[in-house]
Amino acid sequence: MRRRRLPSLLLGTLLVGVAAVAVTATGAPTADAAPAGTPPTASPTGAATTITLITGDRVITDGRGGTAVERGPGRAGTDFVSQTIGGHQYVIPADALPLLQDGRLDRRLFDLTTLAEFGYDDRSGELPLLVSYPGSGTKKAAAARTASTVAGARVVRDLSSIGALAVRADRAGRARLWQSLTGGTATARTLSTGVDRVWLDGKRTIDLDVSVPQIGAPVAWQAGLDGTGTTVAVLDTGVDATHPDLAGQIVGMQNFTSTPSTDDTVGHGTHVASTIAGTGAASGGRYRGVAPGAKLLIGKICGDRSCTESDVLAGMAWAAPQAQIVNMSLGGGDTAGIDPLEQAVNDLTAQYGTLFVIAAGNEAASPVGSPASADAALAVAAVDSTDQLASFSSRGLRVGDHAVKPDIAAPGVNIVAAKAVHGAGGTPAPVAGYTTMSGTSMATPHVAGAAAILTQEHPGWSAQQRKTALMAAAKPTAGVTVLGQGAGRVDVARAISQTVATQEGSVSFGRQPWPHTDDAPIVKTVTYRNDGPDPVTLSLSVQTAAGVPAGAFTTGATSLTVPAGGTASTTLTADTAVDGPDGYWTGYLSATAAGGVQVQTPFAVDREGEGYDVTLVHTGRNGAAATTRYTSIVNLDTYEVIYEWTTNPTPVLHLPSGRYGLYTWINGPDTDPTRYSSTMLVQPAFVVDRPLTIQLDARLAKPISVTVPKADAVPTLIAINATWYAGPGKGAVALSTPAAFAGNYVGQIGSDEPAPEFKSSIGVSFAALTGGTVRNSPYVYDLVWFDRGGMFDGLTKAPQPADLATIESTYASTGMPGEDGVEANGGRLAPSDTYWTVYVPFELPFRRTEYVNTDGGVGWSSTFMHRSIPAGSTYPVTMYQSNEPWQTYLGGRTYRQSWNQAVFGPSSTSPTGPADWLTRTGDVIQAGVPMFADGTGRPGNSNVAATRVALYRGDTLLGSVDKPVGQFTVPAEPATYRLEASATRAEPSTLSTSVSGVWTFRSGHVAEETPQRLPLSTVRLSPRLDELNEAPAGRRFDIPLTVERQPGSSAGRTKRVSVEVSYDDGQTWRRAVVTGSGDHRVAKVSHPNAAGFVSLRVQADDAAGNTVAQTVIRAYAIS
């Protein structure tokens, strides 16, 4: 059998897909919104971001939902799957799927959203990775951790604590690294160099006069326990070592970040450190920490509000041998299984006896984050000053095994602690030198301080003993379940006086599958230890949360005597056969004794709702069992996605009852064993209300065949798209395959009854082949067809000229070194729908004929990117991007489009409808004027070196930001405001190298919650330039200009317009004659004889008194 390979014609071709899979109910990405983590240099209209994957494949997102894929060196023929799950878009090359199946790769390596949020796009230059080896901590593992195993990357840190290397792979080296890791085998399930797993070196986020007494710390102080003799490590954003509250408290500091020092420029670490062991010196003792006698070890692992995982791991390994307690007020999303940080928590705890106290997370109803989810971690939730659960505090149970998490709670709302002198975080506190913060980050140091006090009392105790003692002494709040508070709010006063605790801390019964009539009781042992000198007799009872039926949980004894210095055990039984509602059943095993002893042990079981076994039978086109297949099931009630990516051809899934959709991608030999096949099967909807067997037989699918009028056209893309949509945040799955019709199949299985939330599409593209490449093809075909309610059973199409719209497109040059262009047309039924298309690059200037089909209600949008390929590089950089909005065309008609045409300058309009470029909501003004609309009026995004937005009230500066969008709080009273915005384009841009604008307008308080659009006008300059964006030198020249207003604003009619021109980049200016009236004027200038550039300065005012002044340096060239 030979694997089908892409012909050489695809060299230099890009694949693009938009919003491939959005299958959760958490809210769909907005098409016009920039992705999270967009750098400050991005345009307010969204900017292109390029990410080179670990495989060497380049992915381009255009900031409006569009995604392009350019195959890396030597990777012609690679298939791709694109999905968007829970607002995170993934692009996964086919040869990575087997390794993902086998658990060898971190899925985040292909998560575009996360990579962009972490700043791991191509502007960062290097991709941080964690490469782990089997046998952590052994000599063999240490010997295996060599640079030769990661060829194409450089080693930056040996993380011996988890048996891993932290490496960095630059763009050029990633394809080589992938080759080194996989041996170039597309079906590899193990990593070829003896590497166990490859993780993304991701980032975690940093998640007292009232709060310290709230947990009983003063009682401990009165007993002479303040943490003296203990060391608490704070792994955070550093510290302000000059703060009076921390004088003499710090015994060591280490910087693990790329920042120059351990100084805290965020303020988070200082706040945390002083909550643990601050002396309160700057407040007369008012804001003393929980354990002021403890000493602090400061590890700076977060350079800002995010913390690179390799820095976190290095800090943990450094701190664990030196400190009895490690405070980590940080975290990230948890997944089933054990990630490197969780592994490090467990391993370091076992090795050194260090107790890791970790924030549960600030994701409200979402599960407790990692690494608080580690078994050994003491995971801390947040409560307010009345012990009520904080709204932001993450909840349990743990992802995957449904174990009890969080473990404990502590005050975390409006906590006052030391303010770092250079820290920007927090809100003002009653006393200078302090700041107020909220979060589980603030709750965690309360527990760490409590642990320090307990460690002082019991210096020989293990981490588990201290953890369970704190949990046993915690105070649960009535009406708050185990899911939110764990054992309850920490009570250090009880912890130091009470001698009885459980060895387990909590009891987890896991998930019990439906049906429950035959459920056998689950029995767990609970062992109490007594560290006191006298025996203690405990009275045992079960207290359950509201809704848990009587008899669901029982204890083996109602009374238990625990001998002095010994242990005694009983049982706790969960009986999910008891009639009651499905869901989480939680409660506390309460043990009380004379002298105020109260031990609360949280427990939980997940009583699964109605569900059935679904057997999936995968069969290849050759009739054999299919093991190279990737199946996902979408719950159409919750839009949860269930992955079934194992190699088992007949897996059995246990699914809750309800409606589902299913898709599978089966690869393998065709009916002709010498040919490779790729098949997509979809079952748009089915109901799980009984046990099911679903036959996923690739032989049921049919081929795809499309022909176009031009005989020399060759296919450049085949994209199969399946979409489930039932509201915001619910969506689709897409498969991009190599551009060869032979071997590609598609089909629907199951009922033919239409599924109302489902639709599918097949997109194909063609271009002309010249010299083995489609670069500079004089034409392209972009075609797409849709099926509402069902999946295609194959496709045969032969569109004729009368079925096609013709778009004659002109792409101008700016004379930028190393420039080229790419443009893509995407077909959709509506602007928010999904599409796939292909970018075909061309030299500039360029003219191209583009054909699109018009049947079936399809509409088209277009995206152009102006790129520069730096000398000595093969990686183009997107310097400018603009978009044509979605529109429908008529078959047999010809349309014309002009792209990349100067002058590039400010815009107050939007071709897609009204946009909020300058608004006021209440007393907040937001400003983000697009600074690089092209000469046709399309707002564009430019790669810029610097940008600034500033707002003045009269002559008083209210604030400024070095990013394209600013928010400013202003007084309620009406006043005249001045907005200034400027942007300098990055090199090697040649036109509109510097653009600035100044606007004046009046504004007062806005009572409505809907943003009010403020009067904003811009002037669009549209000189008639050639395809090089040049005008003739030595001649008189007319520059048409149009005054445009932000739609929906109160901008008045145009009164006066003046224009000045400069031929020396703005050093000197001369006034131009302006003719015309109203919004349309013409500036008349005289070009000098010498070649060069023309700069323009224009001013306008309106009848309402609003003004605008725009300056564009090097607006166009003359020759």
Buried (B, 14 or more C-beta within 10 A) or exposed (E): EEEBEBBEBBBBBBBBBBBBBBBBBEEBBEBBEBBEBBBEBBBBBBBBBBBBBBBBBBBBBBBBBBBBBBBBEEBBBBBBBBBBBBBBBBBBBBBBBBBBBBEBBBBBBBBBBBBBBBEBBBEBEBBBBBBBBEEBEEEEBBEBBBEEBBEBBEBBBBBBBBBBBBBBBBBBBBBBBBBBBBEEEBBBBBBBBBBBBBBBBBBBBBBBBEBBEBBBBBBBBEEEBBBBEBBBBBBBBBBBBEBBBBEEBBEBBBBBBEBEEBBBBBBBBBBBBBBBBBBBBBBEEBBBBBBBBBBBBBBBBBBBBBBBBBBBBBBBBBBBEBBBBBBBBBBBBBBEEBBBBBBBBBBBBEEBBBBBBBBBBBBEEBBBBBBBBBBBBBBBBBBBEEBBBBEBBBBBBBBBBBBBBBBBBBBBBBBBBBBBBBBEBBEEBEBEBBBBBBBBBBBBBBBBBBBBBBBBBBEEBEBBBBBBBBBBBBBBBEEBBBBBBBBBBBBBBBBBBBBBBBBBBBBBBBBBBBEBEEBEBBEBEBEBBBBBEEBBEBBBEBEBBEEBBEBBBBBBEEEBBBEEEEEBBBEBBBBBBBEBEBEBBBBBBBBBBEEEBBBBBBBBBBBBBBBBBBEBBBBBBBEEEBBBBBBBBBBBEEBBBBBBBEBEBEBEBBBBBBBBBBBBBBBBBBEEEEBBBBBBBBBBBBEBEEEBEBEBBBBBBBBBBBBBBBEEBBBBBBBBBBBBBBEBBBBBBBBBBBBBBEBBBBBBBBEEEBBEBBBBBBBBBBBBBEEEBBBBBEBBBBBBBBBBBBBBBBBEBEBEEEBBBBBEBBBBBBBBEBBBBBBBBBBBBEBBBBBBBBBBBBEBBBEBBBBBBBEEEBBBBBBBBBBBBEEEEEBBBBBBBBBBBBEEBEBEEEBEBBBBBBBBBBBBBBBBEEBBBBBBBBBEBBBBBBBBBBBBBBBBBBBBEEBBBBBBBEEEEBBBBEBBBBBBEBEEEEBBBBBBBBBBBBBBBBBBBBBBBBBBBBBEEBEEEEBBBBBBBBBBBBBEBBBBBBBEBEEEBEBBBBBBBBBBBBBBEBBEBBBBBBBEBBEEBEEBEBEEEEBEBBBBBEBEEEEBBBBBBBBBBBEBEBBBBBBBBBBBBBE
